[in-house]
Amino acid sequence: TYRGNYTSSYNIDYSKDIKQAFVNAKGYSSRTKYLVWVNLATQKVNVFTGSKQNWKLTKTFRCASGAKSTPTPAGVTYVTYKQAAWVTSSYTCRPIVRFYPNTGYAFHSRLYYPNTNKVKDASMGFPVSHGCVRMEDEGIYWIYNNIPVNSTVVIY
């Protein structure tokens, strides 16, 4: 559970060794060489490469998970598909990496003003979204460009 200070300055994390020990001890597997762990307590997206009980931490990115009233559901799922963007009359997100089949849950960018590159909501590092996992541009573009469909996503 998130116990931070609800500001973008919150930036606590576990060591690389602890993260690897956690995912390997849990016995998680993936249909690809990637496993993604969203740590709801630290507001981090951790990317591992390898295979069951042999995962190595590759990348860590800050995120913003679902707010208390609209939480990101904990569990084990997988990347279902990718989209270039969501464009609405009030915001734009790009790119999008979906998880939890037949739902709207996804990794995506921060909110931008419609059809612009101007950030509308820069909130990061604390639960603020409507259930999705918001990421800064560097992180979401890395996920979009590198994590294949069917990769396991652990949300805990």
Buried (B, 14 or more C-beta within 10 A) or exposed (E): EBEBEEEBEBEEBBEEEEBBEBBBEBEBEBEBEBBBBBBBBBBBBBBBBBEBEEBEBBBBBBBBBBBEEEBBEEEBBBBBEBBEEBEEEEBBBBBBBBBBEEEEBBBBBBBBEEEEEEBBBEBBBBBBBEBBBBBBBEBBBBBBEEBEEEBBBBBE
